[in-house]
Amino acid sequence: MNVPADLQSARKHVMGFACPTGLSNFAWRSAQQTALQVWHAHLSGRTFRGSINFCPLPFYDMIRDARGELIVTAGRVRRYAAA
C-alpha cells in the first residue's frame, strides 16, 4: 500500500475508493471529506480533533498507514457493534 506523502496524493488515495453499494453519494462524499481532514492533520503532524462515528467500512481503509494501522488515535473512532 502506498502511503500518501502529501495532501495531493492523499486526495488521490481517498478518491480511489469506490462508493459502497447501498450508500448514498452524499454520505460517501462526506466520508471522503472526513478522510481527507484526517490525512491533512496527519501529514501536518497534528492530532485529528474530530470524531469518526459509524463510518462505512471502506472508510477505515482510507485512513491506514503502510502497516495497516489507523492514523488516528483509537479514541477518535467509534464503530458500530452489533448487540
Secondary structure, 3 states (H helix, E strand, C coil): CCCCCCHHHHHHHHHCCCCCCCCCHHHHHHHHHHHHHHHHHHHCCCCCCCCEECCCHHHHHHCECCCCCECCCHHHEECCCCC
